[in-house]
Amino acid sequence: MNLITANKNQRDLQLATPNYQAASSSSNSSVIHGSQKKSNHKTSPSNWKAVSLLFFLIGLPAIPAVFIVALVLLGPDATAEASGLINARYFELPAAILVHGVSGIVFFFSLPTQFSTRLRVTRPKMHRVMGRLAVVSACLMAISGVWMHLVFSPTDLGARFISLVIVAIAICISFITAIVFAMKKNIVVHKIWMTRAVAITLAVVTPLFLEVILSLFINVASPMGELAISILHDYDRLIGLALNVLVVEVLLANKKCFHLSVENVKDVTQLK
């Protein structure tokens, strides 16, 4: 009897309120979309391997920068023993090193998160803010790197300086291009250019690994080793730039071929 009465009351409510069914369906739709959204948030991949790798690679120069910036801000007399570990001229002309160091630290904390799929899905506003910080800090880091060279090595304007300028220009152009495509809502191309920009920025880190590899296979004290070290010293950034861009372009091409093959399989399956 209670069930019959409840069904009767529900039918009376539907007849008395014409919008009852629409409101009910709208409410159900909202619940479904909400549950789907929560489900997507839970199931979206975090891409933690790429994020962790970027934190490691960018951290190689960024973590020492934290201590250098702290020592420069404290001054040479605050911690005399630790201050002796860095260039004494940093205390005399601190502006360039502070801009370069602080921008590198901001880049370290902001850039890797851009490749977190979960953050991009669950917190899009934070993703955009961190992306802007990454782009600004990358450009400041690149420009201040050239500034530092002119301040602390004003007479060294040879191949090493030219390599630094080329990499700095490439960093600025690649990140600005990535942000332009993001503003145009072309997310696919935006991701491609962000990947290229990261590869170009890491051109200053790649030589660290090249030196280790070189020391394992060549006697650095030999004439051949001295020549290799000299070439690496002058052109290490350009070599790193070329290697990183080559690896990224190969990976992007393979990924594109993979997606094309998947689409072809889908088309064939649909035709069958």
N, C-alpha and C positions, 0 to 999 in steps of 0.2 A: 504493500500500500504506500509506503513511504517513497519507493522508487517511482510508482505511477504518479504520485503527487508532485514529485520533483520534476519529472518530465513534462507534466502539464504546466507547471509554473514557468519552466524554460520556454515552452511554446508560446505562452501568454506574453512573456517578456519580449520575444522576437516579434510578435504581432504588434505589440504596443510601441516598440522602438525599431523603426525601419532600418536604422543604421547599426543595429546590434550586430548583424552578421558581418558587415564590412569592418566594424571596429574589432570584432573578434578575430577575423582573418588577418587584419593588420597587426593586431597584437601577437598572433601566432607567428606571422612573418617576421616580426621584430625579434621574437624569441629565437626563431630559427637562425636568422642572420647573426644575432648575438652569439649564439652557440657555435655557429660556423666560424665566426671571427675568433672566438676564444680557442676553438680547435686549431685554426690556422696558426695562432700565436704559439700554441703548444707544440705543433708538429713542424713548424718552420725550422729549417736547419740553421745551426748557429755558425757554421763555417769556421769552427774554432781552430782548425789546423792552420788555415791561412792567416787568421788573426794572430795566433801565437807566434807564427814564423815572422810576421811583420814586427811584432813587439820585440822579438829577439834581434832581428837585423837592425832595426832603427835604434834599439837600445844600446848597440855597440858604441856609437858615438854620443848618444843622448845621455846615458848615465854618467860618463865622465864629465859631460857638460854641466850637469847638476852641481858637481863638486867645484868645478872651475868657476862657475857663476857665484856660488856661495863664497868661495875664497876671495874673489875680486870684490864682492860687496862688503866683506868683513875687513878687507884691507891687509897690507903686508905685515902689520904689527900684531894683528889679532891672533894668528896662529903661525908663528915664524917658521916652524919646522915644516908644516904642510904647505905654506906659501912658497917655500923653496922648490916645490915639485913642479911649479908652473912657470911660464915665462915671466920674468920680472917686469917686462914692458907692458904686460896686461894691466898692471896697477897704474902705470903712467898714462896709458891711453885706453881706458876701460870701455868706451862707448861701443866700439865695433864688436868686441868680444861679448859684451852683455847682450847686444841686439842679436848676435848670431847664436849665443848660447840659449837665451830665453826662447827665441823662435824655434830652436831645435827641440827644446823640452816640450813646448806646446804641440809641435808636430808629432812628437813621440806619443803623446797621450791622445791625440785627435785622429791621426791618420788610420791606424789599424782598425779602429771601430767602424770605419766606413765599409769594411769588407765583412762585417757581421750581418748576415742575412736576417737573423732574428731581431736585431736592433732596428734594422731598416723597416721591418714589418710592424713591430710592436710599438716603436717610438720614432715615427717619421720626423717629427719636429726636432728631436735630439739629433737624428741623423743629419738633418740639414744644417743645424748649428755647428756640429762637429766638422762637417764638410767645409763650411766657410772658414772655420778656424784652421783646418788643415791647409787649405789653399793659401790663405793669407800668410800663415807661418812658413809655408814652403817657399813662397816668393821672397819673404823677408830673409829667410835663411840663405837662399841662393844669392841675393844681392849683397847681404852683409858678408858673405864668404869672399866675394870679390873685394869688398871694402876692407876686410881684415888683411887680405894679401897686400893691398896698396899701403896700408898703415904699417904693417910689420915687416914686409919685404918689398919696399918701394923700388929697389933696383933690379929685382928679379922679374923681368917682364918677358921672359922667353916662352918656351913651349909649355911649361907647367902653368903659367899664367893664362896663356891662350886657351889651354884645355879647360881651366877653371871657368873662364868666361863663356865658352861654348856650352858647358854643362849647365851653368847658371841660366843662360838664355833658354836652353831646352826645357829646364824645370819650369820656368815661368810660363812659357808658351803651352806646354802640355797641360798644366793645371788650369790655366785660364781657358783653354779649349774645352776641357772636361766640364768646367762650371758653365760655360756658354751652352753646351748641349743639354745640361741639366735644366737650365732656365728655359730652353726650348721644349722641354718635356720629352726629349729623345733619350730615354734612359739607357737603351742598348748601347748607343755610341758613347754616352757619358761613361758607362762602366768600362768600355774599351780604353778610352783616353785616361781614365783614372788608373787603370792597370799600367798603361804606358808611362804615365807620370811617376808612379811609384818605382818602376824599373829604372827610369832616368835618375831619380833622386838617389837610389841605392847604388849608383855608379861610383859614389865616394866610399862605399863600404866594400864593394867587390874586390878592390886592390888588396884589402887585408887578407882575403883568402888566397889571392894570387901569389902573394909573398910567401905564404905558408907552403903552397904547392910548389913554388919555385925552389924553395930551400930544401924540399924533399927530393927533388930530382936533379938539381944542379948544385955544384959546389960554388957558393957565392963568393969564395975567396979566389977562385980561378978567373982568368981573363974573360972567359965566356960568362961566368956568373956576374962579374962586375959590369959587363956590358948589358946583361939582362936587367940588372938592378938599376942601372942608369936610365935605360929606356923606360922601365916601369916607373921610375921617379918622375920623369918628364911627361909621360903620356898615360899614367895610370888611370886618370879619370876618363879619358877618351876610350881607353881599352875597356874599362868597366862599362861605359855607356854602350859601346858597340856590342859587347857580350850580353848585357842585360836586355837590350832591345831585341837582339836576335832571338834569345830564348823566349821572350814574351810573344813575339810575332809568330814563332813556330807553334807555341801553345794556343794562341788565338786561332791560327789557321786550322790546327787539328780539331779544336772545339767546334769551329764552324763546319768542318767536314763531317764531324760526328752528328751535329744537329741536322745537316742536310741529308745524311744517310737515314736518320731516324724518320724524317719527314717523308722520304721516298718510300720507306717500308710502310708507313701509315697509308700513303696514297695507294700502294699496291694492294694492301689489305682491304681498303675501302672498295677498290674496283672488283675484288673477288667477291 
